[in-house]
Amino acid sequence: MSADLAPVIAAGSRWLLTAFPPSPGAFSQALAEAQARQAVTLAAALRYPTPLDAELLHLLGPGGSARLDWLTGADHGDDADADWRTWVDETVVSWAACLLAAPTLAVDAHPLVDRGQAGAGDVARLTRPGDHEHDAAPLLRHPDLLEPVAALHRALLLDLLDNETAATR
């Protein structure tokens, strides 16, 4: 995984946790953060698989969270600490929402990333969520709640997975 994607991964994870907060408690917060980070890391590795892709991202910018905020009804007009939102990549967050809502997609996506240079590391909490993961992040794992965000770029993710899977056969 390119270190150049670290700001996008951090911002995307933070956005998901802000939009879909975890259950109360430090343990739930940690589990929810691990799930969000794994989903965003995998999505970022799929979206920006090469160092050149990451460099282009930094040159052109990720786009910010304005549309996602509008879609979820978030109002951050008076947020003094809103600079991190400029690092949110809408497509990466949408793909992460898809991966969180449908662990089978994450199972299909992970080998595609791991065989390349990007690597996403361990994504077991994403691909095999148990009761603890669901209890810690019920909103982050709820397909109906994630649907507006996931639907934004789901078709692009499915096309990518279909094309990559076909290429490896």
Secondary structure, 3 states (H helix, E strand, C coil): CCHHHHHHHHHHHHHHHHHCCCCCCHHHHHHHHHHHHHHHHHHHHHHCCCHHHHHHHHHHCCECCHHHHHHHCCCCCCCCCCHHHHHCEHHHHHHHHHHHHCHHHHHHHHHHHHCCCCCCCCCHHHHCCCHHHHHHCCCCCCHHHHHHHHHHHHHHHHHHHHHHHHHHC
